[in-house]
Amino acid sequence: MKKIRLACLGLGGRARYLLSLYMQHPDVELIAVCDRFQRNVDLTREYLKSDAYNAYLSYDAMMAGEQPDALFLALDPDIQASYACDAMKRGVHVMTEVPAAYSIEQCWQLVDTVEATGRLYQLNEQTRYMYFITKWKEMYEAGDFGHILFMEGEYMHYERWDNYVDMNSGNMWHDRQATQRPAISADLIGDQSAAKNIVPTWRYKSMAHPIYYLPHELSPLLRVTEDRVTRVSCMGTRACSYHDPVIQSESRDMEVAVMHTENDTVMRLAAGFTSPHGHRRDTACHWYHVVGTKAEAETARTTNDGTKLWTIDGGWKEDVWPFSDPDAPAIAKTSSHGGLDWYPIEAFVKAYQNGTQPPLDVYRAVETAAPAIIAARSCELGGVMLEVPDFRAKYGR
């Protein structure tokens, strides 16, 4: 099989790790990397222990100087859609990090560009490959759930996020290293003039609507049924954290959306990133729950229990499915996020080599982004019910 000649734009810590996985794939050749900050280029060379690729500080320079087959985008997700579309117009296949987009306009740009260029697009979302999700999908297809009435997903992830970046150097700071907003972040560097260059990252801005970050809930749940969300209503706490009102003065601690799908399933999705919470076994920050007319399944609620299945004939059973596939290849088992990070890479390579659409193609990608975008709008309007566009109808998909 022909190797994919891969380039990468955006070299933060997550990108560096994923590039190390790409380089372990026998059918991938990393030819170029790019980041606006020299610091990140240097850290990438150190992390990968390799300089067998060209490095750039300009996207245009990289695309003019190289001929990649595919581009991995690990940029701020609120700006990556325009780069993805530009690359596809240049004839390059694209994989982006989550979320796929931050506006409905960006969703349409991605769909229209894929349809116009015929290039592959894949969202690098890994929770859809959790073993119990695969098993739930098999149950659904066999009719074991009956009609799925209700699905739930929660993403509660509190940690010290890198919320500030120095636009001169690329150095980043998490919010607990400052005592207030960026205006007094000079304490971190001892230079009042330089402090003006310290600005909030996309992550800080997105905390105003944590519901934006729902791909890790919507992707696996929608995979079970191959359904799509049609209507959304959402409510949230105030736009100032109760847990940390000084540092997170524009952040909602919690947003909860109620969604209705094309197949007549009701969904409840919740997200919060600025207040502590109890972890769950295996899935840590995530929780999933499916209720059908014949069966019910859910993941662990605490660190002390496991996956559960209820059926009409059998009642409740505990620890039914492991988190990871016991028959997974060795390289998958050693990848991060519980062994899940390898699967999107392998799926993208196979789609390229076979000339097929990847499992999480552009339509499934925007169907994880658009409901969250609409939910944020609903929250600002007091929870009104809003329609989600049908991206497939335009092209008869």
C-alpha positions in Angstrom: 0.0 0.0 0.0 1.2 3.5 -0.8 2.2 5.5 2.3 0.3 8.7 3.2 2.5 11.7 3.1 1.3 13.6 6.2 1.7 17.2 7.2 0.6 18.7 10.5 -0.6 22.2 11.4 -0.6 23.1 15.1 2.0 21.5 17.5 0.6 21.7 21.0 1.0 18.8 23.4 -1.9 16.8 22.1 -0.6 17.2 18.5 2.9 16.1 19.5 1.5 12.9 21.1 -0.7 12.0 18.1 2.2 12.6 15.7 4.2 10.0 17.6 1.3 7.6 16.9 1.2 8.5 13.3 4.9 7.9 13.0 4.4 4.4 14.4 1.9 3.6 11.6 3.7 1.6 8.8 1.7 3.4 6.1 2.3 7.0 7.2 5.3 9.2 6.4 5.4 12.5 8.3 6.9 15.0 5.8 6.2 18.4 7.4 5.0 20.2 10.6 4.0 23.8 11.2 3.3 26.1 14.1 3.3 29.9 14.4 5.6 29.5 17.5 9.2 28.3 17.2 9.0 27.0 20.7 6.4 24.5 19.6 8.5 23.4 16.6 11.4 22.8 18.9 9.4 20.9 21.5 8.1 18.7 18.7 11.5 17.8 17.5 12.5 17.0 21.1 9.4 14.9 21.8 9.5 13.0 18.5 13.3 12.5 18.7 13.4 13.0 15.0 14.0 15.8 12.4 13.2 13.6 9.4 10.6 16.1 8.2 10.6 19.8 7.3 9.4 22.4 9.8 7.6 25.7 9.0 6.3 28.7 10.9 3.8 29.6 8.1 0.9 27.5 6.8 1.1 29.0 3.4 4.8 28.4 3.2 4.4 24.7 4.2 1.6 24.1 1.6 3.7 25.9 -1.1 6.8 23.9 -0.2 5.3 20.4 0.3 2.9 18.0 -1.4 1.2 16.2 1.4 -1.5 13.7 0.8 -3.2 14.6 4.1 -3.1 17.3 6.7 -3.7 16.7 10.4 -5.1 19.9 11.9 -4.6 20.4 15.7 -5.4 24.1 15.8 -7.8 26.0 18.0 -11.1 24.4 16.9 -12.8 27.7 16.5 -10.5 28.5 13.5 -9.6 25.2 12.1 -12.5 24.9 9.6 -11.2 27.5 7.3 -7.8 25.8 7.1 -9.5 22.4 6.6 -11.4 23.8 3.6 -8.4 25.5 2.2 -6.4 22.3 2.3 -9.2 20.3 0.7 -9.4 22.8 -2.1 -5.7 22.2 -2.6 -6.4 18.5 -3.1 -5.4 17.4 0.4 -7.3 15.1 2.7 -8.0 16.4 6.2 -8.4 15.2 9.8 -9.2 17.7 12.5 -9.4 17.6 16.2 -12.7 18.1 18.1 -15.0 20.0 17.9 -15.3 20.1 14.1 -16.7 23.6 14.1 -17.9 26.5 16.3 -20.6 27.9 14.0 -23.3 26.6 11.7 -21.6 28.5 8.9 -18.4 26.6 9.5 -20.4 23.3 9.4 -21.7 24.2 6.0 -18.3 25.2 4.8 -16.9 21.8 5.7 -19.8 19.9 4.0 -19.8 22.1 0.9 -16.0 21.8 0.5 -16.0 18.0 0.9 -18.8 17.7 -1.7 -17.1 20.1 -4.1 -13.6 18.6 -3.8 -14.2 14.9 -3.1 -11.5 15.0 -0.5 -11.7 12.9 2.7 -12.5 14.6 6.0 -12.4 12.9 9.3 -13.0 14.1 12.8 -10.4 12.8 15.3 -12.9 11.7 17.9 -12.0 8.6 19.9 -14.7 7.8 22.4 -16.9 6.2 19.7 -14.4 3.4 19.7 -15.0 2.4 23.4 -15.7 -1.3 23.5 -19.0 -1.0 25.2 -20.2 1.4 22.5 -19.4 -1.2 19.9 -21.3 -3.8 21.9 -24.3 -1.4 22.3 -24.3 -0.8 18.6 -24.4 -4.6 18.0 -27.2 -4.9 20.4 -29.2 -2.2 18.7 -28.7 -3.7 15.3 -29.8 -7.1 16.6 -33.0 -5.5 18.0 -31.9 -6.3 21.6 -32.6 -2.7 22.8 -36.0 -2.5 21.0 -36.8 1.1 20.2 -34.4 3.4 22.0 -36.4 5.9 23.9 -33.8 7.8 25.9 -30.0 8.4 25.8 -27.8 10.4 28.1 -24.3 11.6 28.1 -22.2 13.7 30.5 -18.8 15.3 30.2 -17.6 16.7 33.5 -14.0 17.5 33.2 -12.3 19.8 35.7 -8.6 20.4 35.7 -6.0 23.2 35.3 -6.6 24.1 31.7 -4.1 26.1 29.7 -6.3 29.1 29.5 -3.7 31.8 28.6 -1.1 32.1 25.9 1.7 34.6 25.3 1.3 35.6 21.7 5.0 36.4 21.4 6.5 33.2 22.7 3.8 30.6 22.7 4.2 30.0 26.4 1.0 28.9 28.1 -0.3 29.1 31.6 -3.2 27.5 33.3 -5.8 29.5 35.2 -4.7 28.5 38.7 -1.3 30.2 38.0 -3.0 33.6 38.0 -5.0 35.2 40.7 -7.2 37.2 38.4 -7.9 37.7 34.7 -5.1 38.2 32.1 -4.9 41.9 33.0 -2.7 41.2 36.0 -0.9 38.2 34.5 2.3 40.3 34.6 2.8 38.6 37.9 3.7 35.5 35.9 6.4 37.1 33.9 7.4 40.2 35.8 6.8 42.5 32.9 3.8 44.8 32.6 4.3 45.6 28.9 4.7 41.9 28.0 1.5 41.1 29.9 -0.5 42.8 27.2 0.5 39.9 24.9 -1.0 37.3 27.3 -4.5 36.6 26.0 -7.2 34.0 26.7 -7.0 30.8 24.6 -9.9 29.3 22.7 -10.4 27.1 25.7 -11.1 30.0 28.1 -13.5 31.5 25.6 -15.3 28.3 25.1 -16.0 27.9 28.8 -18.7 30.5 28.4 -20.6 27.6 26.7 -19.2 24.3 27.9 -22.0 22.6 25.8 -19.9 23.3 22.7 -17.6 20.4 23.7 -20.1 17.6 23.1 -18.4 15.4 20.4 -17.2 12.9 23.0 -20.8 12.4 24.0 -22.7 12.8 20.7 -20.3 10.8 18.6 -20.5 7.5 20.5 -24.3 7.7 21.3 -25.2 8.6 17.7 -22.9 5.8 16.5 -25.1 3.3 18.3 -28.2 4.2 16.3 -26.8 6.1 13.3 -29.3 8.8 14.2 -29.2 12.6 14.0 -30.4 15.4 16.3 -33.2 17.5 14.9 -34.2 19.8 17.8 -32.4 21.2 20.8 -33.2 23.1 24.0 -30.6 24.1 26.5 -30.2 25.8 29.9 -27.1 26.7 31.9 -25.9 28.3 35.1 -24.9 31.9 35.1 -22.0 33.1 32.9 -19.7 33.4 35.9 -18.4 30.3 37.7 -19.7 29.6 41.2 -16.6 27.5 42.0 -14.1 30.1 40.8 -15.8 33.4 40.1 -12.6 35.5 39.9 -10.6 33.4 37.4 -13.6 32.0 35.5 -15.6 35.2 35.5 -17.2 34.5 32.1 -17.6 30.7 32.5 -20.8 28.7 33.0 -20.1 25.8 35.3 -22.8 23.7 33.7 -25.0 23.5 30.6 -27.6 20.8 30.0 -29.3 20.2 26.7 -32.4 18.2 25.8 -32.4 17.0 22.2 -34.8 15.1 20.0 -33.6 12.9 17.2 -34.9 11.9 13.8 -35.7 8.4 15.0 -37.8 9.7 17.9 -35.3 9.4 20.7 -35.0 12.0 23.5 -31.4 12.8 24.6 -30.0 14.6 27.6 -26.5 15.9 27.3 -24.6 17.8 30.0 -21.2 19.5 30.1 -19.1 21.3 32.6 -15.4 22.1 33.0 -14.9 24.7 35.8 -16.2 22.9 38.9 -14.9 19.7 40.6 -16.7 16.5 40.3 -16.5 12.8 41.2 -14.8 10.6 38.5 -16.3 7.4 37.1 -14.4 4.1 36.7 -12.8 3.6 33.3 -14.5 6.6 31.6 -13.3 9.1 34.1 -15.1 12.3 33.0 -17.8 10.7 30.8 -21.0 8.9 31.6 -23.4 7.2 29.1 -26.9 5.7 29.5 -29.3 4.1 27.0 -32.9 3.1 27.6 -34.8 1.0 25.2 -38.1 -0.8 25.2 -36.4 -4.1 25.8 -33.1 -3.2 27.6 -31.2 -0.6 29.5 -27.4 0.0 29.7 -25.1 2.4 31.3 -21.5 3.0 32.3 -20.1 3.4 35.8 -21.5 6.2 37.9 -18.6 6.1 40.4 -15.1 4.6 40.7 -16.7 1.7 42.7 -19.0 0.2 40.0 -18.9 -0.7 36.4 -21.0 -1.1 33.2 -24.5 -2.4 33.8 -27.2 -4.1 31.6 -30.9 -4.6 32.4 -33.1 -6.8 30.3 -36.8 -7.7 30.7 -36.0 -11.4 31.1 -32.7 -11.2 33.0 -32.9 -8.2 35.2 -29.7 -6.3 36.1 -26.2 -7.5 35.4 -23.0 -5.8 36.6 -19.6 -5.4 34.9 -21.0 -6.6 31.5 -18.5 -5.0 29.1 -14.8 -3.8 29.6 -13.9 -0.3 28.6 -11.3 -1.5 25.9 -11.5 -4.2 23.4 -9.7 -7.2 24.9 -8.6 -8.3 21.3 -7.3 -4.8 20.4 -3.9 -4.7 18.6 -0.9 -4.0 20.9 -0.3 -0.5 19.6 -3.9 0.4 20.4 -3.7 -0.9 23.9 -0.7 1.3 24.6 -2.2 4.5 23.2 -3.7 7.1 25.5 -7.4 7.7 26.4 -7.6 4.1 27.6 -6.2 2.7 24.3 -8.6 4.7 22.0 -6.3 7.1 20.3 -5.0 4.6 17.8 -8.4 3.9 16.2 -9.1 7.3 14.4 -5.6 7.1 12.9 -6.1 3.6 11.6 -9.6 4.4 10.3 -8.2 7.5 8.4 -5.4 5.4 6.8 -7.8 2.7 5.7 -10.2 5.2 4.2 -7.4 6.8 2.2 -6.0 3.5 1.0 -9.4 2.0 0.1 -10.9 5.1 -1.3 -13.8 4.9 1.1 -15.4 7.4 3.5 -14.0 7.3 7.1 -16.3 6.2 9.9 -16.6 9.7 11.3 -16.9 11.5 8.0 -17.9 15.2 7.4 -21.6 14.5 7.9 -21.2 12.6 11.2 -18.7 15.3 12.3 -21.1 18.2 11.8 -23.8 16.2 13.3 -21.8 16.2 16.5 -21.0 19.9 16.3 -24.2 21.5 15.1 -26.5 20.3 18.0 -23.9 21.8 20.5 -23.7 25.1 18.6 -27.5 25.3 18.5 -27.7 24.4 22.2 -25.4 27.3 23.1 -27.7 29.6 21.2 -30.7 28.2 23.0 -29.1 28.8 26.3 -28.6 32.5 25.5 -32.3 32.7 24.5 -33.5 31.2 27.8 -33.9 27.6 26.7 -36.1 27.9 23.6 -36.4 24.9 21.3 -34.4 25.4 18.1 -34.1 23.4 14.9 -30.8 21.7 13.8 -30.1 21.9 10.1 -30.2 18.7 8.0 -26.8 18.8 6.3 -27.5 15.7 4.3 -30.6 16.9 2.5 -28.8 19.4 0.3 -26.8 16.7 -1.4 -29.2 13.8 -1.0 -27.0 11.9 1.4 
